[in-house]
Amino acid sequence: MPLPIPLPRRRLLLALLLAVVAGATVVASAVFAPGGGGADRRDRVSGVAATGEHTVTFRNEMAEPVWIGATVNADGSAPLAGLPRLEPGQSATITVPERSGAGHWRGKFFARQGCTGEDGSTFHCAVGDCGPYADHCATGEQPVSLAEFNFDPADALAPWYNVSYVNAVSSTVTIVPDGAAPPPDGGECSDVGCPGDLLAVCPPENLTRDAATGRPLVCVNPNRDAKTAYSEALTRQCPKAYSWSRHDAEPGNQVVRQCSHCTGMTVTFQGASTPATTDPVTPTPDAPAPAHAKGVSLNPVEGAAQALVDSGASWYYNWASSTGEVTKPDGVDYVPMIWGPGSVTDAELGAAAREGTNLLGFNEPDHPGQANMSVEQALDLWPRLEATGLRLGAPAVASGADLEGGWLDRFMKGADERGLRVDFIPVHWYGADFGPDAPEHLRRYLQAVHDRYGKPVWLTEYGLIDFSQATPRYPSPQEQAAFVASSTRMLEQQGFVERYAWFTLSTRTSPTGLYDGTTANASGEAYRAAG
């Protein structure tokens, strides 16, 4: 969303808002409060504002913790670190570094929700994810509700501020200037945004829900540059927030404000009052309870649905954007994939957004027999995948994911330069050593991938196949079953491996399959017992 600096030049910033500038990072000094009345907040803000810089106070009125995220325009504005985590009812105040560095600060704040994992390693958020750090962003954010600001001491009208739902709405956001009386005419220094639960008015086709609970998470705008059912619904409910990119050009709009005499701003995040719940999943008799990490790949062959349930896998994928002919079992997560450039269509992206909460990127783009894409082509298409609002996995290369200068390495560097989001790294691995050392070979490869990119790893294809000859060589049933048992034990002990999936479910797809129809073979029995 453009930020006015001054008002006639707002549109010049549109292309900059998605870029995160590289450079010095300012550590935000947050002053926490457990809640309390407005007088306490004003006193605290006035004390911080005595430095000559404005403040931003964050208030969490949601029913869950939030981690504050911030990204900046590519204009020299300093990225922020040391951002707070807020429990329900808690608030915190930071000082905006508008007089240091570039002499201004232009950027946006948002609430990250559903965050788990180890800080700096496996940390990630279900909503608003922006990298593996709890106190700052390392990448551009997922589509999420935004509080956008332009603090510029050289602009007599600044600061400018707005609430943006142009990309998506997750939490509801309001912005209220501090130290300025509310205007009677709704002009300068008036509040923007609206309280309440905007996810309740989201068109169903644009809504993403938590796979485990069914709770609404985020509503993604299908077209940020045009009026849609999404923008119309949000404008009716909240006319004081952007719902599409040209909202500020509409006559009589109320979306952008400025307040030259305030001491700071208070940003409040709200959402649904209570999380939705669903009945707990009861495992099918004689089938193991699903493990968190264990999954499987499959094709829609006869018996696939029954074998999937029997395997105890907690998730599956099928190299497609929709589960298709295989009925998704209760309690099992389906993960869609955008397979190649031909899959980057409104229909397939829409299907993925409806059916998943995670999205796998292009399949083996480094292989001429698979997606077969250049790094530049993949980078150019990547914003379309980001716009689904799903947690997003990098393209899964056929080999060499750990190599400096390899296809994946060049893609990740390009994504970082363009401010593109990648949340986890899918990996493929096939071992030609069928002996007892194979699990360690796999572990070292996964560790090297994690060390290079510092992101969670998904092992989305793995098995024992020797491709060194014209005809692939496969292990004996005993060798494969032993490897299944030993490799899954190893994988369950790797904290950075979020998920893994054996290649593949059925012997009708590959000789490495775990099931002959609906009957588990020796490898299937070992995999069923894993986790």
C-alpha positions in Angstrom: 0.0 0.0 0.0 1.4 3.4 -0.8 2.3 5.7 2.1 1.9 9.4 1.5 5.1 11.5 1.5 3.5 13.9 0.6 0.0 12.9 -0.7 0.6 13.5 -4.5 3.5 11.1 -4.5 1.8 8.2 -2.7 1.7 6.0 -5.9 5.4 6.2 -6.3 5.9 4.0 -3.3 3.6 1.2 -4.4 6.4 -0.9 -5.8 8.6 -0.3 -2.8 6.2 -1.6 -0.1 7.0 -5.3 -0.7 10.8 -4.8 -0.6 12.8 -5.2 2.6 15.9 -3.0 2.6 19.3 -4.5 3.5 21.4 -2.5 5.9 21.8 -1.6 9.5 19.1 -3.0 11.8 17.8 -0.9 14.7 17.0 -2.8 17.9 13.7 -1.6 19.2 13.6 -0.8 22.9 10.1 -2.0 24.0 8.4 -0.8 27.1 5.9 -3.5 28.2 2.7 -3.2 30.2 0.2 -5.9 31.1 -2.7 -3.8 29.9 -4.3 -1.1 32.0 -6.1 2.1 31.4 -5.5 4.8 28.8 -3.9 7.2 31.3 -1.1 4.8 32.0 -0.5 4.4 28.3 -0.4 8.1 27.6 2.1 8.7 30.5 4.4 6.0 29.2 4.2 7.3 25.6 4.9 10.9 26.6 8.1 9.7 28.4 9.4 7.9 25.4 8.4 10.7 23.0 10.7 13.1 24.9 13.6 11.7 22.7 12.2 13.7 19.8 11.0 10.6 17.9 7.5 9.2 17.8 6.5 6.0 19.4 4.3 3.1 18.4 2.4 1.2 21.1 1.1 -2.3 20.3 -1.9 -3.7 22.1 -2.9 -7.3 21.8 -6.7 -7.7 22.3 -6.7 -11.2 20.6 -7.4 -14.4 22.4 -3.8 -15.7 21.7 -0.2 -14.5 21.8 1.1 -12.4 18.9 4.7 -11.7 17.8 5.1 -8.2 16.3 6.6 -8.2 12.8 7.9 -5.2 10.9 9.2 -4.7 7.4 10.4 -1.4 5.8 10.4 0.4 2.5 13.5 0.2 0.3 14.4 3.8 0.9 17.0 3.6 3.6 14.5 3.1 6.5 16.2 1.0 9.2 14.9 -2.5 9.7 13.8 -3.2 13.3 14.8 -5.9 15.7 14.0 -6.6 19.4 10.3 -6.5 18.6 8.0 -7.8 21.3 5.9 -10.9 21.9 2.5 -10.0 23.5 0.3 -12.2 25.5 -3.5 -11.5 25.4 -4.2 -8.1 27.0 -0.5 -7.1 27.0 0.9 -4.0 25.4 4.4 -2.7 24.5 5.8 0.6 23.2 8.8 1.1 20.9 10.5 4.3 19.6 10.6 4.8 15.9 14.1 5.6 14.5 12.9 8.4 12.3 15.8 10.8 13.0 18.7 8.3 12.5 20.1 6.8 9.3 18.0 7.9 6.4 16.3 10.6 8.5 12.9 9.0 8.1 11.1 5.7 8.8 8.6 4.2 6.4 7.3 0.7 6.9 4.6 -1.5 8.4 3.8 -3.6 11.4 1.7 -6.7 11.7 0.7 -9.5 14.1 2.3 -12.9 13.7 0.1 -15.7 15.0 0.5 -19.4 15.8 4.3 -19.2 16.1 6.3 -22.2 17.1 9.9 -23.6 16.8 13.4 -22.7 17.9 14.3 -19.0 17.5 16.8 -18.6 14.6 16.3 -22.1 13.3 12.8 -23.7 13.1 10.8 -20.7 14.3 7.8 -20.1 12.0 4.3 -18.6 12.2 1.0 -19.9 10.8 0.0 -16.3 10.0 2.3 -13.4 9.0 5.4 -15.5 8.9 8.6 -13.5 7.9 11.5 -15.7 8.7 13.0 -17.8 11.5 13.4 -15.1 14.2 11.1 -14.3 17.0 12.0 -10.7 17.4 12.5 -9.5 13.8 11.8 -10.3 10.2 14.4 -11.7 7.8 12.0 -11.9 4.7 9.0 -10.2 3.4 5.8 -11.1 5.3 3.1 -13.5 4.2 -0.2 -11.8 3.2 -1.5 -10.4 6.5 -3.2 -7.3 8.0 -0.9 -4.3 8.0 -0.5 -1.0 10.0 1.5 1.2 7.6 3.4 4.4 8.6 5.5 7.2 7.2 7.4 9.0 9.9 9.4 11.9 8.3 10.7 14.9 10.3 11.1 16.8 7.0 7.4 16.5 6.2 5.4 19.1 8.2 2.3 17.0 7.8 3.8 13.6 8.9 3.3 11.1 10.3 1.0 9.5 7.8 -0.8 6.3 8.6 -3.2 3.7 7.3 -4.5 0.2 7.8 -4.1 -2.1 4.8 -6.0 -5.2 4.0 -4.9 -5.0 0.3 -3.1 -8.3 0.4 -5.1 -10.1 3.2 -6.9 -9.7 6.4 -5.9 -11.8 9.4 -6.2 -9.8 12.7 -8.3 -6.7 12.7 -6.2 -3.5 13.1 -6.9 0.0 14.4 -4.5 2.9 14.6 -5.2 5.8 17.0 -2.8 8.8 17.3 -1.5 9.5 20.9 -1.5 13.0 22.4 -3.9 14.4 19.9 -7.6 15.1 20.5 -10.0 13.1 18.2 -11.2 15.5 15.5 -15.0 16.2 15.3 -14.9 16.1 11.5 -13.0 12.8 11.1 -10.1 14.5 9.4 -6.6 15.1 10.6 -5.6 12.8 13.5 -8.7 10.6 13.3 -8.4 6.9 13.9 -8.3 4.4 11.0 -9.3 0.8 10.8 -12.3 -0.7 12.6 -12.7 -3.1 15.6 -14.4 -6.5 15.3 -13.8 -9.7 13.5 -13.4 -9.1 9.7 -12.8 -12.8 9.0 -16.5 -13.3 9.6 -17.2 -11.4 6.3 -14.6 -13.1 4.2 -15.9 -14.8 1.0 -15.5 -18.5 1.7 -13.3 -19.1 -1.4 -10.7 -16.7 0.0 -10.6 -18.0 3.5 -7.8 -20.2 4.9 -8.6 -22.2 8.0 -6.3 -24.0 10.5 -6.1 -27.7 9.3 -6.4 -29.0 12.9 -9.1 -26.9 14.4 -11.0 -25.4 11.5 -10.4 -21.9 13.0 -10.3 -19.1 10.4 -6.7 -17.8 10.0 -6.4 -15.4 7.0 -8.6 -14.1 4.2 -6.4 -13.5 1.0 -7.3 -10.9 -1.6 -7.6 -12.7 -4.9 -6.7 -9.6 -6.9 -5.2 -6.6 -5.0 -5.4 -4.3 -8.0 -9.1 -4.6 -8.8 -12.5 -4.5 -6.9 -13.6 -8.0 -6.0 -16.1 -9.6 -3.7 -13.3 -9.5 -1.1 -12.8 -5.8 -1.3 -16.5 -5.0 -1.4 -17.2 -7.1 1.7 -14.3 -5.5 3.6 -15.2 -1.9 2.5 -18.8 -2.4 3.7 -17.6 -3.6 7.1 -14.7 -1.2 7.5 -14.5 1.8 5.2 -11.6 3.3 7.1 -9.0 0.7 5.8 -7.6 -0.1 2.4 -9.3 -3.1 0.8 -7.6 -2.8 -2.6 -4.6 -1.0 -4.0 -6.4 2.0 -5.5 -8.8 2.5 -2.6 -7.3 5.9 -1.9 -8.4 7.1 -5.4 -12.1 6.6 -4.7 -14.1 9.8 -4.0 -14.7 10.4 -0.3 -12.4 7.6 0.9 -11.3 7.6 4.5 -8.3 5.3 4.3 -5.2 7.5 4.8 -4.7 10.1 7.5 -1.9 12.3 8.9 -1.4 13.8 12.4 1.4 16.4 12.6 1.1 17.1 16.4 0.8 13.6 17.9 3.4 12.1 20.1 3.0 8.6 18.7 0.5 5.9 17.5 -1.3 3.1 19.2 -1.9 0.0 17.1 -4.5 -2.5 18.4 -4.8 -6.1 17.1 -8.1 -7.8 17.4 -9.6 -11.1 16.1 -12.2 -13.8 16.7 -13.1 -13.8 20.4 -12.5 -17.5 20.9 -10.8 -20.1 18.7 -13.0 -22.6 16.9 -12.8 -26.2 18.0 -13.5 -29.5 16.4 -14.0 -32.9 17.8 -10.7 -34.8 18.3 -9.8 -37.2 15.5 -10.3 -40.9 16.4 -7.8 -43.1 14.6 -9.2 -45.9 12.5 -9.2 -49.2 14.4 -6.0 -51.2 13.9 -4.3 -48.1 12.4 -1.7 -46.2 14.4 -2.3 -42.6 15.6 -0.8 -40.2 13.1 2.6 -38.9 13.9 3.3 -35.2 13.4 6.1 -35.4 10.9 5.5 -38.6 9.0 3.8 -38.3 5.6 3.8 -40.0 2.2 3.5 -39.2 -1.5 0.8 -40.9 -3.5 -0.9 -41.2 -6.9 -4.6 -41.9 -7.2 -4.3 -45.6 -7.7 -6.8 -48.2 -6.5 -6.6 -48.6 -2.8 -4.7 -45.4 -2.1 -7.2 -43.9 0.3 -7.4 -47.1 2.4 -3.6 -47.5 2.4 -3.1 -43.9 3.4 -5.2 -44.3 6.5 -3.5 -47.6 7.4 -0.1 -46.1 7.1 -0.6 -43.7 10.0 0.8 -40.8 8.0 -0.3 -37.4 9.3 0.0 -35.7 5.9 0.3 -36.5 2.2 0.7 -34.9 -1.2 0.2 -35.9 -4.8 2.2 -33.5 -6.9 -1.0 -31.6 -7.6 -2.9 -28.5 -6.3 -6.0 -30.6 -5.2 -6.5 -33.9 -3.5 -8.5 -35.0 -6.6 -9.8 -38.6 -6.7 -8.3 -39.6 -3.3 -10.7 -38.7 -0.4 -8.8 -36.9 2.3 -9.1 -38.9 5.5 -10.2 -37.1 8.7 -7.3 -35.8 10.7 -4.8 -36.1 7.8 -3.3 -32.9 6.3 -3.2 -32.5 2.5 -0.4 -30.4 1.2 -0.9 -29.0 -2.4 1.9 -28.4 -4.9 2.3 -26.0 -7.8 4.2 -28.5 -9.9 5.7 -26.3 -12.7 5.1 -23.1 -14.7 2.0 -24.5 -16.3 0.4 -24.9 -12.9 0.7 -21.2 -12.1 -2.9 -20.5 -13.0 -5.8 -18.8 -11.1 -7.6 -22.2 -11.0 -4.7 -24.2 -9.5 -3.6 -21.5 -7.1 -7.2 -21.1 -6.0 -7.5 -24.8 -5.4 -4.3 -24.9 -3.4 -5.4 -22.0 -1.2 -8.7 -23.7 -0.5 -7.3 -27.1 0.3 -4.0 -26.5 2.1 -2.3 -24.4 4.8 1.2 -25.3 3.4 2.2 -25.1 -0.3 5.0 -27.0 -2.0 6.8 -25.1 -4.8 8.0 -26.3 -8.2 9.0 -30.0 -8.5 12.6 -30.6 -9.5 13.0 -27.5 -11.6 16.7 -28.4 -12.2 15.7 -31.7 -13.9 14.9 -31.6 -17.7 12.3 -34.4 -17.2 10.5 -32.6 -14.4 9.5 -28.9 -14.0 12.6 -27.9 -16.0 12.7 -24.2 -15.1 15.4 -21.5 -14.9 16.0 -19.8 -11.7 14.8 -16.5 -13.1 11.6 -18.0 -14.4 10.9 -19.5 -10.9 11.6 -16.2 -9.2 9.4 -14.3 -11.6 6.5 -16.6 -10.9 7.0 -16.9 -7.1 4.9 -13.8 -6.1 1.9 -15.7 -7.5 2.5 -18.5 -5.1 3.1 -16.1 -2.2 -0.3 -14.5 -2.9 -2.1 -17.7 -1.8 -1.2 -16.8 1.8 -0.1 -20.3 2.4 3.1 -21.2 4.2 5.5 -21.7 1.3 8.1 -24.3 0.5 11.0 -23.6 -1.8 11.3 -25.4 -5.2 12.4 -29.0 -4.5 15.5 -29.7 -6.5 16.4 -33.2 -7.7 19.9 -33.0 -6.2 22.5 -30.6 -4.9 20.3 -28.7 -2.5 23.3 -28.1 -0.3 25.7 -26.9 -3.0 26.9 -23.3 -3.2 26.0 -22.0 -6.6 23.6 -24.8 -7.2 20.0 -24.2 -8.6 18.5 -23.9 -5.1 21.3 -21.7 -3.8 20.9 -19.3 -6.6 17.1 -19.3 -6.2 17.4 -18.6 -2.4 19.8 -15.7 -3.0 17.5 -14.3 -5.7 14.5 -14.6 -3.4 16.4 -12.7 -0.7 17.4 -9.9 -3.2 13.8 -9.5 -4.4 12.3 -9.7 -0.9 10.4 -12.9 -1.7 9.2 -15.3 1.0 10.3 -18.9 1.5 9.3 -20.6 4.7 10.8 -24.0 4.5 13.1 -26.1 2.3 11.7 -29.3 0.6 14.4 -31.8 -0.2 14.6 -35.0 -2.3 17.1 -37.7 -1.6 17.7 -41.1 -3.0 20.6 -43.3 -1.8 22.6 -45.7 -3.8 24.2 -47.4 -0.7 21.7 -50.0 0.5 23.7 -50.8 3.6 23.5 -49.7 7.3 25.3 -46.4 6.6 22.5 -45.1 4.4 20.6 -43.2 7.2 23.8 -41.4 8.1 24.4 -40.3 4.5 20.8 -39.0 4.5 21.3 -37.2 7.8 24.4 -35.4 6.7 22.7 -34.2 3.5 19.8 -32.8 5.5 22.0 -31.1 8.0 24.0 -29.5 5.2 20.9 -28.1 3.6 19.7 -26.8 7.0 23.1 -25.2 7.7 23.1 -23.4 4.4 19.7 -21.8 4.5 18.8 -21.8 8.2 15.2 -22.8 7.6 13.0 -25.8 8.5 13.5 -28.8 6.2 10.8 -31.0 4.7 12.1 -34.3 3.2 9.3 -34.7 0.6 10.8 -37.6 -1.4 13.3 -40.2 -0.2 14.1 -43.8 -0.7 16.8 -46.2 -1.8 17.3 -46.1 -5.6 20.6 -46.3 -7.5 20.3 -44.1 -10.6 23.9 -44.4 -11.7 23.1 -46.9 -14.5 20.7 -46.7 -17.4 18.3 -49.0 -15.5 17.6 -48.0 -11.9 18.7 -50.5 -9.2 16.5 -51.2 -6.2 17.2 -52.7 -2.8 15.9 -56.1 -1.7 12.6 -56.1 0.3 14.7 -56.8 3.4 17.2 -54.0 2.7 14.4 -51.5 2.1 12.4 -52.5 5.2 15.6 -52.1 7.4 16.3 -48.7 5.9 12.7 -47.6 6.5 12.9 -48.5 10.2 16.4 -46.9 10.7 15.8 -43.8 8.7 12.5 -42.9 10.3 14.1 -43.3 13.8 16.8 -40.9 12.7 14.4 -38.4 11.2 12.3 -38.2 14.3 15.4 -37.1 16.2 16.2 -34.2 13.9 14.6 -31.1 15.3 15.0 -29.1 12.1 13.1 -31.7 10.0 9.5 -30.7 10.2 8.1 -33.3 7.9 9.2 -36.3 5.9 7.5 -38.4 3.2 8.6 -41.8 1.8 8.5 -42.3 -1.9 5.9 -43.6 -2.3 2.7 -45.2 -1.0 1.9 -47.8 -3.6 4.0 -50.3 -5.6 1.7 -49.4 -8.5 3.6 -46.1 -8.6 7.1 -47.4 -7.9 8.8 -50.6 -6.7 9.7 -48.7 -3.5 6.0 -48.5 -2.6 4.9 -49.4 0.9 1.6 -51.1 0.0 0.5 -53.7 -2.5 -3.0 -52.4 -3.1 -4.4 -52.0 0.5 -2.0 -54.5 2.1 1.2 -53.3 3.7 4.4 -55.0 2.6 7.5 -55.3 4.9 8.5 -51.7 4.3 4.9 -50.6 4.8 4.7 -52.4 8.2 8.0 -50.7 9.2 6.7 -47.3 8.1 3.4 -47.8 9.8 5.2 -48.4 13.1 7.4 -45.3 12.7 6.9 -42.1 14.6 
